[in-house]
């Protein structure tokens, strides 16, 4: 089983990391090309490009100036411990037992505008670059064109016969994957909550549930689609009537 999730805008640069293990990202040469383009943009241009505040423009301009290879444990941080958004709140990677970390590294992949795709323990430096950003790089008008088939091919190279791909990424990030070219069944879980008597996808809860689903898979050594239906973290429950063969719906 392989799982894809999105990165997060907010980053954790301070919490002590509970393991010394690390790995190197697959597409660092491509990341460097993107970094060189970003480094040339002023704080104002970054703010306009990414629709962010003046202060965030300044912060990310400085990050772009500081970004440099090679990555080490002194100047970079493992991806799963750097991202800090709602998905990662649900995953709670800091409390995953040492004996489960190999499984986490094997199963989880993080899609990224700057890095393409990351394993949990791949070193990375701080950045902000949404996958949907219309950043022109050479002949490419945006990041989807820049990454082209690379992310899909990277996923395929790791999928073994009989495995499934669990899509827990946002629509923006999953668009970099080409489902028709994936050599495995794809399961996309959805998480819905009752609000005012109606079932709705509530962004914060759904994002957190994606992380909890990853944690459930790791905690319980899940390796097949059928076993995903047992997911019950956060009081969610599989709803067969609302689900299909490729889309599993969980409600609470």
Beta strands, then each sheet from edge to edge (+ up, - down):
strand 1: 2-5
strand 2: 77-78
strand 3: 108-112
strand 4: 116-119
strand 5: 123-124
strand 6: 164-168
strand 7: 185-195
strand 8: 198-200
strand 9: 237-238
strand 10: 247-251
sheet 1: 4+ 3- 1- 6- 7- 8+
sheet 2: 4+ 3- 1- 6- 7- 10- 9+
sheet 3: 2+ 5-
end
